[in-house]
Amino acid sequence: MQKNAARMPPRKQFDYFFLSYFPDIALTDSACLAFVLLDSETGGESFCRLETVEGWKARVKRCDPDADVKQLQAIVQDIDHKIIESQSRSAMLALIENSFSNSVRASTRRRCEAEHPEELLEKLSGG
């Protein structure tokens, strides 16, 4: 007699990338500001969220004591507002990944799986 295996809820695929501050484009020193998590299947149409990384301001100041933290915060907030709005989300994601190259850069997208995006939000934020 075979036991019924406990059915695991289906795991969903998500993509994520980090937004980092590079004080000098010629150097590799950087400070992670935030990350963007989006569902892989729809390219972020059903789920897309930007989360700042805890302690990012202090990391930026350690990396570059002269950094304009208010300007970086404004950039992150602008990105956040544009990816929340569904009509500008795909354009903003493309702009971030293809055009950012100076002081704020996006990492390469990575893929992961989870039952719920909240699991990944906590893991990626260091929680």
N, CA, C and O atoms as CSV, one atom per row, in Angstrom:
chain,resi,resn,atom,element,x,y,z
A,1,MET,N,N,0.842,-1.171,0.000
A,1,MET,CA,C,0.000,0.000,0.000
A,1,MET,C,C,0.892,1.239,0.000
A,1,MET,O,O,1.832,1.342,0.788
A,2,GLN,N,N,0.589,2.158,-0.878
A,2,GLN,CA,C,1.417,3.339,-1.040
A,2,GLN,C,C,0.801,4.517,-0.311
A,2,GLN,O,O,-0.396,4.784,-0.421
A,3,LYS,N,N,1.649,5.223,0.442
A,3,LYS,CA,C,1.167,6.410,1.145
A,3,LYS,C,C,1.029,7.556,0.151
A,3,LYS,O,O,1.804,7.689,-0.796
A,4,ASN,N,N,0.032,8.363,0.397
A,4,ASN,CA,C,-0.120,9.554,-0.441
A,4,ASN,C,C,0.957,10.555,-0.057
A,4,ASN,O,O,1.044,10.994,1.090
A,5,ALA,N,N,1.743,10.891,-1.006
A,5,ALA,CA,C,2.790,11.883,-0.750
A,5,ALA,C,C,2.133,13.241,-0.557
A,5,ALA,O,O,1.194,13.603,-1.265
A,6,ALA,N,N,2.642,13.978,0.408
A,6,ALA,CA,C,2.112,15.319,0.647
A,6,ALA,C,C,2.387,16.164,-0.588
A,6,ALA,O,O,3.517,16.241,-1.071
A,7,ARG,N,N,1.363,16.775,-1.073
A,7,ARG,CA,C,1.523,17.590,-2.283
A,7,ARG,C,C,2.110,18.932,-1.906
A,7,ARG,O,O,1.584,19.660,-1.064
A,8,MET,N,N,3.204,19.229,-2.548
A,8,MET,CA,C,3.849,20.520,-2.343
A,8,MET,C,C,3.159,21.538,-3.246
A,8,MET,O,O,2.860,21.245,-4.404
A,9,PRO,N,N,2.909,22.724,-2.720
A,9,PRO,CA,C,2.351,23.758,-3.599
A,9,PRO,C,C,3.337,24.027,-4.745
A,9,PRO,O,O,4.549,23.907,-4.569
A,10,PRO,N,N,2.819,24.382,-5.885
A,10,PRO,CA,C,3.726,24.622,-7.015
A,10,PRO,C,C,4.652,25.800,-6.727
A,10,PRO,O,O,4.252,26.819,-6.165
A,11,ARG,N,N,5.896,25.618,-7.133
A,11,ARG,CA,C,6.873,26.694,-6.958
A,11,ARG,C,C,6.859,27.544,-8.226
A,11,ARG,O,O,6.744,27.034,-9.341
A,12,LYS,N,N,6.977,28.830,-8.025
A,12,LYS,CA,C,6.969,29.766,-9.147
A,12,LYS,C,C,8.388,30.259,-9.394
A,12,LYS,O,O,9.217,30.297,-8.485
A,13,GLN,N,N,8.646,30.631,-10.620
A,13,GLN,CA,C,9.964,31.159,-10.954
A,13,GLN,C,C,9.936,32.684,-10.920
A,13,GLN,O,O,8.994,33.322,-11.390
A,14,PHE,N,N,10.995,33.242,-10.352
A,14,PHE,CA,C,11.155,34.682,-10.244
A,14,PHE,C,C,12.542,35.064,-10.739
A,14,PHE,O,O,13.486,34.279,-10.654
A,15,ASP,N,N,12.646,36.264,-11.247
A,15,ASP,CA,C,13.930,36.837,-11.613
A,15,ASP,C,C,14.212,37.967,-10.634
A,15,ASP,O,O,13.293,38.599,-10.113
A,16,TYR,N,N,15.492,38.211,-10.394
A,16,TYR,CA,C,15.869,39.349,-9.570
A,16,TYR,C,C,17.190,39.910,-10.056
A,16,TYR,O,O,17.987,39.221,-10.693
A,17,PHE,N,N,17.398,41.167,-9.742
A,17,PHE,CA,C,18.684,41.806,-10.003
A,17,PHE,C,C,18.883,42.892,-8.958
A,17,PHE,O,O,17.929,43.399,-8.367
A,18,PHE,N,N,20.141,43.234,-8.748
A,18,PHE,CA,C,20.501,44.237,-7.756
A,18,PHE,C,C,20.821,45.558,-8.436
A,18,PHE,O,O,21.338,45.589,-9.553
A,19,LEU,N,N,20.509,46.648,-7.748
A,19,LEU,CA,C,20.921,47.980,-8.172
A,19,LEU,C,C,22.019,48.420,-7.215
A,19,LEU,O,O,21.820,48.454,-6.000
A,20,SER,N,N,23.165,48.751,-7.764
A,20,SER,CA,C,24.316,49.121,-6.941
A,20,SER,C,C,24.869,50.470,-7.359
A,20,SER,O,O,24.766,50.883,-8.514
A,21,TYR,N,N,25.458,51.141,-6.381
A,21,TYR,CA,C,26.111,52.423,-6.593
A,21,TYR,C,C,27.606,52.188,-6.791
A,21,TYR,O,O,28.255,51.528,-5.980
A,22,PHE,N,N,28.137,52.734,-7.872
A,22,PHE,CA,C,29.566,52.664,-8.171
A,22,PHE,C,C,30.105,54.093,-8.169
A,22,PHE,O,O,29.814,54.861,-9.087
A,23,PRO,N,N,30.889,54.463,-7.149
A,23,PRO,CA,C,31.374,55.847,-7.072
A,23,PRO,C,C,32.342,56.216,-8.189
A,23,PRO,O,O,32.441,57.384,-8.564
A,24,ASP,N,N,33.043,55.245,-8.713
A,24,ASP,CA,C,34.015,55.497,-9.777
A,24,ASP,C,C,33.829,54.395,-10.817
A,24,ASP,O,O,34.005,53.215,-10.513
A,25,ILE,N,N,33.474,54.778,-12.035
A,25,ILE,CA,C,33.168,53.764,-13.049
A,25,ILE,C,C,34.366,52.895,-13.398
A,25,ILE,O,O,34.209,51.824,-13.983
A,26,ALA,N,N,35.564,53.350,-13.042
A,26,ALA,CA,C,36.764,52.566,-13.347
A,26,ALA,C,C,37.097,51.557,-12.247
A,26,ALA,O,O,37.916,50.661,-12.452
A,27,LEU,N,N,36.470,51.700,-11.091
A,27,LEU,CA,C,36.760,50.805,-9.967
A,27,LEU,C,C,35.639,49.802,-9.765
A,27,LEU,O,O,34.537,49.970,-10.289
A,28,THR,N,N,35.926,48.770,-9.009
A,28,THR,CA,C,34.904,47.752,-8.743
A,28,THR,C,C,34.215,47.942,-7.401
A,28,THR,O,O,33.264,47.219,-7.103
A,29,ASP,N,N,34.660,48.892,-6.575
A,29,ASP,CA,C,33.987,49.150,-5.304
A,29,ASP,C,C,32.557,49.585,-5.572
A,29,ASP,O,O,32.299,50.407,-6.452
A,30,SER,N,N,31.637,49.031,-4.812
A,30,SER,CA,C,30.236,49.391,-4.994
A,30,SER,C,C,29.478,49.179,-3.695
A,30,SER,O,O,29.971,48.549,-2.759
A,31,ALA,N,N,28.271,49.718,-3.660
A,31,ALA,CA,C,27.373,49.531,-2.526
A,31,ALA,C,C,25.996,49.183,-3.076
A,31,ALA,O,O,25.450,49.906,-3.909
A,32,CYS,N,N,25.444,48.082,-2.609
A,32,CYS,CA,C,24.117,47.652,-3.055
A,32,CYS,C,C,23.059,48.578,-2.458
A,32,CYS,O,O,23.027,48.809,-1.250
A,33,LEU,N,N,22.194,49.104,-3.326
A,33,LEU,CA,C,21.131,50.008,-2.909
A,33,LEU,C,C,19.803,49.287,-2.727
A,33,LEU,O,O,19.095,49.493,-1.741
A,34,ALA,N,N,19.482,48.436,-3.697
A,34,ALA,CA,C,18.156,47.816,-3.733
A,34,ALA,C,C,18.202,46.601,-4.647
A,34,ALA,O,O,19.209,46.325,-5.298
A,35,PHE,N,N,17.086,45.885,-4.677
A,35,PHE,CA,C,16.931,44.802,-5.641
A,35,PHE,C,C,15.526,44.855,-6.202
A,35,PHE,O,O,14.606,45.381,-5.575
A,36,VAL,N,N,15.379,44.303,-7.390
A,36,VAL,CA,C,14.082,44.207,-8.040
A,36,VAL,C,C,13.774,42.726,-8.199
A,36,VAL,O,O,14.592,41.962,-8.711
A,37,LEU,N,N,12.586,42.330,-7.756
A,37,LEU,CA,C,12.120,40.951,-7.868
A,37,LEU,C,C,10.874,40.957,-8.742
A,37,LEU,O,O,9.949,41.732,-8.503
A,38,LEU,N,N,10.848,40.088,-9.764
A,38,LEU,CA,C,9.694,40.025,-10.640
A,38,LEU,C,C,9.417,38.588,-11.059
A,38,LEU,O,O,10.318,37.751,-11.087
A,39,ASP,N,N,8.159,38.317,-11.383
A,39,ASP,CA,C,7.831,36.965,-11.825
A,39,ASP,C,C,8.424,36.735,-13.202
A,39,ASP,O,O,8.372,37.603,-14.074
A,40,SER,N,N,8.989,35.551,-13.381
A,40,SER,CA,C,9.670,35.219,-14.638
A,40,SER,C,C,8.699,35.000,-15.780
A,40,SER,O,O,8.967,35.378,-16.920
A,41,GLU,N,N,7.575,34.390,-15.466
A,41,GLU,CA,C,6.636,33.976,-16.510
A,41,GLU,C,C,6.061,35.151,-17.289
A,41,GLU,O,O,5.913,35.077,-18.509
A,42,THR,N,N,5.737,36.241,-16.586
A,42,THR,CA,C,5.104,37.372,-17.267
A,42,THR,C,C,6.019,38.587,-17.380
A,42,THR,O,O,5.577,39.657,-17.798
A,43,GLY,N,N,7.280,38.434,-17.015
A,43,GLY,CA,C,8.207,39.551,-17.107
A,43,GLY,C,C,7.882,40.686,-16.164
A,43,GLY,O,O,8.199,41.844,-16.432
A,44,GLY,N,N,7.245,40.344,-15.054
A,44,GLY,CA,C,6.919,41.348,-14.054
A,44,GLY,C,C,5.503,41.881,-14.120
A,44,GLY,O,O,5.132,42.740,-13.321
A,45,GLU,N,N,4.704,41.391,-15.054
A,45,GLU,CA,C,3.338,41.903,-15.168
A,45,GLU,C,C,2.458,41.509,-13.977
A,45,GLU,O,O,1.611,42.298,-13.557
A,46,SER,N,N,2.641,40.313,-13.430
A,46,SER,CA,C,1.795,39.914,-12.298
A,46,SER,C,C,2.457,40.190,-10.950
A,46,SER,O,O,1.770,40.278,-9.932
A,47,PHE,N,N,3.794,40.329,-10.934
A,47,PHE,CA,C,4.476,40.688,-9.689
A,47,PHE,C,C,5.798,41.357,-10.030
A,47,PHE,O,O,6.608,40.813,-10.781
A,48,CYS,N,N,6.003,42.539,-9.472
A,48,CYS,CA,C,7.261,43.254,-9.641
A,48,CYS,C,C,7.408,44.199,-8.458
A,48,CYS,O,O,6.531,45.023,-8.196
A,49,ARG,N,N,8.517,44.075,-7.750
A,49,ARG,CA,C,8.714,44.922,-6.579
A,49,ARG,C,C,10.176,45.298,-6.430
A,49,ARG,O,O,11.073,44.484,-6.651
A,50,LEU,N,N,10.396,46.547,-6.050
A,50,LEU,CA,C,11.725,47.033,-5.696
A,50,LEU,C,C,11.779,47.135,-4.183
A,50,LEU,O,O,10.860,47.662,-3.556
A,51,GLU,N,N,12.849,46.634,-3.601
A,51,GLU,CA,C,13.064,46.734,-2.156
A,51,GLU,C,C,14.453,47.303,-1.916
A,51,GLU,O,O,15.430,46.837,-2.502
A,52,THR,N,N,14.540,48.301,-1.063
A,52,THR,CA,C,15.865,48.806,-0.704
A,52,THR,C,C,16.507,47.825,0.264
A,52,THR,O,O,15.829,47.108,0.999
A,53,VAL,N,N,17.823,47.815,0.241
A,53,VAL,CA,C,18.586,46.926,1.106
A,53,VAL,C,C,18.842,47.649,2.425
A,53,VAL,O,O,19.237,48.815,2.443
A,54,GLU,N,N,18.613,46.950,3.509
A,54,GLU,CA,C,18.813,47.556,4.825
A,54,GLU,C,C,20.250,48.056,4.963
A,54,GLU,O,O,21.202,47.342,4.651
A,55,GLY,N,N,20.386,49.285,5.433
A,55,GLY,CA,C,21.701,49.862,5.670
A,55,GLY,C,C,22.409,50.377,4.429
A,55,GLY,O,O,23.619,50.601,4.458
A,56,TRP,N,N,21.675,50.568,3.338
A,56,TRP,CA,C,22.334,50.962,2.092
A,56,TRP,C,C,23.011,52.323,2.191
A,56,TRP,O,O,24.065,52.530,1.591
A,57,LYS,N,N,22.423,53.250,2.935
A,57,LYS,CA,C,23.006,54.595,3.043
A,57,LYS,C,C,24.378,54.543,3.714
A,57,LYS,O,O,25.312,55.210,3.267
A,58,ALA,N,N,24.504,53.763,4.772
A,58,ALA,CA,C,25.789,53.625,5.463
A,58,ALA,C,C,26.812,52.951,4.550
A,58,ALA,O,O,27.985,53.325,4.546
A,59,ARG,N,N,26.372,51.965,3.784
A,59,ARG,CA,C,27.290,51.294,2.845
A,59,ARG,C,C,27.803,52.269,1.784
A,59,ARG,O,O,28.982,52.255,1.430
A,60,VAL,N,N,26.909,53.107,1.288
A,60,VAL,CA,C,27.299,54.099,0.290
A,60,VAL,C,C,28.341,55.041,0.879
A,60,VAL,O,O,29.349,55.331,0.235
A,61,LYS,N,N,28.106,55.519,2.097
A,61,LYS,CA,C,29.040,56.452,2.734
A,61,LYS,C,C,30.400,55.807,3.010
A,61,LYS,O,O,31.431,56.473,2.919
A,62,ARG,N,N,30.406,54.510,3.347
A,62,ARG,CA,C,31.693,53.816,3.533
A,62,ARG,C,C,32.439,53.705,2.203
A,62,ARG,O,O,33.664,53.815,2.149
A,63,CYS,N,N,31.685,53.487,1.150
A,63,CYS,CA,C,32.262,53.328,-0.188
A,63,CYS,C,C,32.723,54.679,-0.752
A,63,CYS,O,O,33.749,54.769,-1.426
A,64,ASP,N,N,31.943,55.719,-0.463
A,64,ASP,CA,C,32.227,57.056,-0.996
A,64,ASP,C,C,31.719,58.100,-0.005
A,64,ASP,O,O,30.535,58.437,-0.022
A,65,PRO,N,N,32.595,58.616,0.860
A,65,PRO,CA,C,32.170,59.601,1.868
A,65,PRO,C,C,31.518,60.853,1.272
A,65,PRO,O,O,30.748,61.528,1.956
A,66,ASP,N,N,31.816,61.169,0.013
A,66,ASP,CA,C,31.262,62.360,-0.633
A,66,ASP,C,C,29.989,62.081,-1.440
A,66,ASP,O,O,29.491,62.968,-2.133
A,67,ALA,N,N,29.473,60.882,-1.356
A,67,ALA,CA,C,28.291,60.512,-2.149
A,67,ALA,C,C,27.087,61.367,-1.774
A,67,ALA,O,O,26.903,61.735,-0.613
A,68,ASP,N,N,26.280,61.671,-2.769
A,68,ASP,CA,C,25.045,62.422,-2.569
A,68,ASP,C,C,23.918,61.410,-2.302
A,68,ASP,O,O,23.233,60.961,-3.220
A,69,VAL,N,N,23.753,61.074,-1.036
A,69,VAL,CA,C,22.777,60.055,-0.638
A,69,VAL,C,C,21.357,60.485,-0.991
A,69,VAL,O,O,20.536,59.650,-1.371
A,70,LYS,N,N,21.060,61.767,-0.871
A,70,LYS,CA,C,19.712,62.252,-1.214
A,70,LYS,C,C,19.426,62.045,-2.704
A,70,LYS,O,O,18.315,61.673,-3.082
A,71,GLN,N,N,20.425,62.284,-3.538
A,71,GLN,CA,C,20.261,62.064,-4.979
A,71,GLN,C,C,20.047,60.580,-5.275
A,71,GLN,O,O,19.180,60.227,-6.074
A,72,LEU,N,N,20.830,59.712,-4.638
A,72,LEU,CA,C,20.663,58.270,-4.840
A,72,LEU,C,C,19.289,57.817,-4.365
A,72,LEU,O,O,18.646,56.994,-5.015
A,73,GLN,N,N,18.838,58.351,-3.234
A,73,GLN,CA,C,17.511,58.000,-2.723
A,73,GLN,C,C,16.432,58.438,-3.711
A,73,GLN,O,O,15.460,57.714,-3.925
A,74,ALA,N,N,16.592,59.603,-4.308
A,74,ALA,CA,C,15.624,60.087,-5.306
A,74,ALA,C,C,15.603,59.180,-6.534
A,74,ALA,O,O,14.537,58.911,-7.089
A,75,ILE,N,N,16.771,58.712,-6.959
A,75,ILE,CA,C,16.843,57.798,-8.114
A,75,ILE,C,C,16.106,56.500,-7.796
A,75,ILE,O,O,15.308,56.020,-8.602
A,76,VAL,N,N,16.374,55.936,-6.624
A,76,VAL,CA,C,15.727,54.673,-6.228
A,76,VAL,C,C,14.213,54.872,-6.127
A,76,VAL,O,O,13.450,54.015,-6.573
A,77,GLN,N,N,13.772,55.983,-5.550
A,77,GLN,CA,C,12.328,56.244,-5.424
A,77,GLN,C,C,11.679,56.414,-6.794
A,77,GLN,O,O,10.558,55.954,-7.013
A,78,ASP,N,N,12.376,57.069,-7.711
A,78,ASP,CA,C,11.840,57.243,-9.062
A,78,ASP,C,C,11.681,55.891,-9.760
A,78,ASP,O,O,10.660,55.621,-10.393
A,79,ILE,N,N,12.702,55.056,-9.634
A,79,ILE,CA,C,12.620,53.710,-10.211
A,79,ILE,C,C,11.453,52.945,-9.600
A,79,ILE,O,O,10.684,52.297,-10.310
A,80,ASP,N,N,11.331,53.026,-8.291
A,80,ASP,CA,C,10.258,52.323,-7.587
A,80,ASP,C,C,8.886,52.777,-8.097
A,80,ASP,O,O,8.027,51.944,-8.386
A,81,HIS,N,N,8.682,54.081,-8.208
A,81,HIS,CA,C,7.389,54.593,-8.687
A,81,HIS,C,C,7.085,54.131,-10.105
A,81,HIS,O,O,5.939,53.822,-10.430
A,82,LYS,N,N,8.109,54.083,-10.946
A,82,LYS,CA,C,7.868,53.701,-12.336
A,82,LYS,C,C,7.617,52.210,-12.513
A,82,LYS,O,O,6.887,51.818,-13.424
A,83,ILE,N,N,8.201,51.375,-11.667
A,83,ILE,CA,C,7.898,49.945,-11.826
A,83,ILE,C,C,6.591,49.566,-11.148
A,83,ILE,O,O,6.021,48.518,-11.453
A,84,ILE,N,N,6.108,50.397,-10.236
A,84,ILE,CA,C,4.787,50.156,-9.637
A,84,ILE,C,C,3.700,50.404,-10.673
A,84,ILE,O,O,2.717,49.665,-10.731
A,85,GLU,N,N,3.869,51.438,-11.492
A,85,GLU,CA,C,2.894,51.769,-12.535
A,85,GLU,C,C,3.021,50.775,-13.678
A,85,GLU,O,O,4.063,50.700,-14.329
A,86,SER,N,N,1.976,50.021,-13.919
A,86,SER,CA,C,2.067,48.956,-14.920
A,86,SER,C,C,2.356,49.477,-16.320
A,86,SER,O,O,3.017,48.787,-17.096
A,87,GLN,N,N,1.882,50.683,-16.674
A,87,GLN,CA,C,2.119,51.168,-18.023
A,87,GLN,C,C,3.570,51.587,-18.262
A,87,GLN,O,O,3.992,51.646,-19.417
A,88,SER,N,N,4.345,51.877,-17.224
A,88,SER,CA,C,5.743,52.261,-17.434
A,88,SER,C,C,6.723,51.182,-16.957
A,88,SER,O,O,7.935,51.357,-17.073
A,89,ARG,N,N,6.211,50.075,-16.425
A,89,ARG,CA,C,7.064,49.043,-15.835
A,89,ARG,C,C,8.038,48.415,-16.833
A,89,ARG,O,O,9.242,48.386,-16.577
A,90,SER,N,N,7.548,47.922,-17.945
A,90,SER,CA,C,8.443,47.227,-18.869
A,90,SER,C,C,9.475,48.186,-19.455
A,90,SER,O,O,10.628,47.802,-19.651
A,91,ALA,N,N,9.080,49.420,-19.735
A,91,ALA,CA,C,10.035,50.400,-20.257
A,91,ALA,C,C,11.103,50.715,-19.219
A,91,ALA,O,O,12.279,50.843,-19.562
A,92,MET,N,N,10.710,50.840,-17.959
A,92,MET,CA,C,11.677,51.143,-16.911
A,92,MET,C,C,12.619,49.973,-16.681
A,92,MET,O,O,13.820,50.181,-16.510
A,93,LEU,N,N,12.106,48.750,-16.672
A,93,LEU,CA,C,12.968,47.581,-16.502
A,93,LEU,C,C,13.992,47.497,-17.635
A,93,LEU,O,O,15.163,47.202,-17.397
A,94,ALA,N,N,13.549,47.756,-18.862
A,94,ALA,CA,C,14.472,47.735,-19.992
A,94,ALA,C,C,15.520,48.841,-19.863
A,94,ALA,O,O,16.698,48.614,-20.142
A,95,LEU,N,N,15.104,50.018,-19.447
A,95,LEU,CA,C,16.037,51.131,-19.262
A,95,LEU,C,C,17.082,50.794,-18.205
A,95,LEU,O,O,18.273,51.033,-18.406
A,96,ILE,N,N,16.641,50.245,-17.091
A,96,ILE,CA,C,17.562,49.888,-16.005
A,96,ILE,C,C,18.600,48.886,-16.497
A,96,ILE,O,O,19.801,49.074,-16.304
A,97,GLU,N,N,18.127,47.826,-17.130
A,97,GLU,CA,C,19.027,46.735,-17.495
A,97,GLU,C,C,19.894,47.030,-18.722
A,97,GLU,O,O,20.980,46.466,-18.859
A,98,ASN,N,N,19.433,47.895,-19.600
A,98,ASN,CA,C,20.172,48.131,-20.841
A,98,ASN,C,C,20.911,49.459,-20.893
A,98,ASN,O,O,21.883,49.593,-21.636
A,99,SER,N,N,20.473,50.435,-20.124
A,99,SER,CA,C,21.029,51.763,-20.283
A,99,SER,C,C,21.801,52.289,-19.079
A,99,SER,O,O,22.661,53.154,-19.238
A,100,PHE,N,N,21.520,51.796,-17.899
A,100,PHE,CA,C,22.238,52.290,-16.736
A,100,PHE,C,C,23.681,51.835,-16.836
A,100,PHE,O,O,23.946,50.654,-17.059
A,101,SER,N,N,24.604,52.748,-16.675
A,101,SER,CA,C,26.002,52.336,-16.759
A,101,SER,C,C,26.925,53.208,-15.932
A,101,SER,O,O,28.096,52.863,-15.769
A,102,ASN,N,N,26.455,54.304,-15.413
A,102,ASN,CA,C,27.340,55.167,-14.665
A,102,ASN,C,C,27.325,54.828,-13.185
A,102,ASN,O,O,27.743,53.736,-12.802
A,103,SER,N,N,26.861,55.727,-12.358
A,103,SER,CA,C,26.978,55.504,-10.918
A,103,SER,C,C,26.000,54.463,-10.375
A,103,SER,O,O,26.308,53.810,-9.378
A,104,VAL,N,N,24.849,54.287,-10.986
A,104,VAL,CA,C,23.900,53.254,-10.559
A,104,VAL,C,C,23.799,52.226,-11.678
A,104,VAL,O,O,23.468,52.553,-12.818
A,105,ARG,N,N,24.092,50.976,-11.327
A,105,ARG,CA,C,24.087,49.900,-12.328
A,105,ARG,C,C,23.250,48.725,-11.845
A,105,ARG,O,O,23.107,48.486,-10.646
A,106,ALA,N,N,22.712,48.011,-12.798
A,106,ALA,CA,C,21.950,46.793,-12.509
A,106,ALA,C,C,22.846,45.583,-12.728
A,106,ALA,O,O,23.632,45.532,-13.675
A,107,SER,N,N,22.713,44.614,-11.836
A,107,SER,CA,C,23.430,43.349,-12.025
A,107,SER,C,C,22.711,42.536,-13.100
A,107,SER,O,O,21.627,42.904,-13.554
A,108,THR,N,N,23.315,41.454,-13.486
A,108,THR,CA,C,22.671,40.514,-14.402
A,108,THR,C,C,21.484,39.873,-13.685
A,108,THR,O,O,21.543,39.615,-12.482
A,109,ARG,N,N,20.417,39.619,-14.422
A,109,ARG,CA,C,19.258,38.930,-13.828
A,109,ARG,C,C,19.638,37.518,-13.427
A,109,ARG,O,O,20.397,36.833,-14.113
A,110,ARG,N,N,19.094,37.110,-12.307
A,110,ARG,CA,C,19.252,35.730,-11.843
A,110,ARG,C,C,17.858,35.161,-11.612
A,110,ARG,O,O,16.906,35.897,-11.358
A,111,ARG,N,N,17.756,33.847,-11.704
A,111,ARG,CA,C,16.461,33.173,-11.543
A,111,ARG,C,C,16.456,32.352,-10.267
A,111,ARG,O,O,17.476,31.785,-9.877
A,112,CYS,N,N,15.300,32.294,-9.621
A,112,CYS,CA,C,15.130,31.478,-8.427
A,112,CYS,C,C,13.672,31.017,-8.364
A,112,CYS,O,O,12.829,31.464,-9.143
A,113,GLU,N,N,13.396,30.119,-7.425
A,113,GLU,CA,C,12.042,29.582,-7.274
A,113,GLU,C,C,11.564,29.744,-5.842
A,113,GLU,O,O,12.353,29.711,-4.898
A,114,ALA,N,N,10.261,29.918,-5.698
A,114,ALA,CA,C,9.640,29.992,-4.373
A,114,ALA,C,C,8.144,29.784,-4.535
A,114,ALA,O,O,7.586,29.956,-5.619
A,115,GLU,N,N,7.509,29.410,-3.428
A,115,GLU,CA,C,6.054,29.292,-3.451
A,115,GLU,C,C,5.413,30.676,-3.514
A,115,GLU,O,O,4.425,30.891,-4.216
A,116,HIS,N,N,6.005,31.615,-2.757
A,116,HIS,CA,C,5.472,32.971,-2.662
A,116,HIS,C,C,6.622,33.973,-2.768
A,116,HIS,O,O,7.722,33.701,-2.286
A,117,PRO,N,N,6.383,35.117,-3.387
A,117,PRO,CA,C,7.469,36.097,-3.523
A,117,PRO,C,C,7.976,36.633,-2.183
A,117,PRO,O,O,9.125,37.061,-2.080
A,118,GLU,N,N,7.130,36.612,-1.167
A,118,GLU,CA,C,7.532,37.127,0.146
A,118,GLU,C,C,8.737,36.369,0.700
A,118,GLU,O,O,9.579,36.955,1.380
A,119,GLU,N,N,8.823,35.062,0.409
A,119,GLU,CA,C,9.977,34.263,0.847
A,119,GLU,C,C,11.261,34.856,0.277
A,119,GLU,O,O,12.261,34.997,0.981
A,120,LEU,N,N,11.217,35.196,-0.993
A,120,LEU,CA,C,12.396,35.712,-1.671
A,120,LEU,C,C,12.702,37.141,-1.243
A,120,LEU,O,O,13.869,37.513,-1.122
A,121,LEU,N,N,11.668,37.945,-1.013
A,121,LEU,CA,C,11.897,39.312,-0.556
A,121,LEU,C,C,12.696,39.301,0.745
A,121,LEU,O,O,13.645,40.066,0.912
A,122,GLU,N,N,12.298,38.427,1.656
A,122,GLU,CA,C,12.986,38.343,2.939
A,122,GLU,C,C,14.428,37.845,2.763
A,122,GLU,O,O,15.361,38.390,3.354
A,123,LYS,N,N,14.589,36.812,1.949
A,123,LYS,CA,C,15.921,36.237,1.728
A,123,LYS,C,C,16.856,37.245,1.060
A,123,LYS,O,O,17.998,37.407,1.490
A,124,LEU,N,N,16.382,37.919,0.021
A,124,LEU,CA,C,17.221,38.857,-0.720
A,124,LEU,C,C,17.553,40.115,0.084
A,124,LEU,O,O,18.605,40.724,-0.110
A,125,SER,N,N,16.660,40.490,0.974
A,125,SER,CA,C,16.916,41.700,1.775
A,125,SER,C,C,17.821,41.413,2.952
A,125,SER,O,O,18.193,42.326,3.689
A,126,GLY,N,N,18.180,40.149,3.138
A,126,GLY,CA,C,19.091,39.794,4.232
A,126,GLY,C,C,18.373,39.424,5.508
A,126,GLY,O,O,18.997,39.299,6.562
A,127,GLY,N,N,17.065,39.247,5.426
A,127,GLY,CA,C,16.254,38.938,6.610
A,127,GLY,C,C,16.246,37.503,6.984
A,127,GLY,O,O,15.600,37.123,7.961
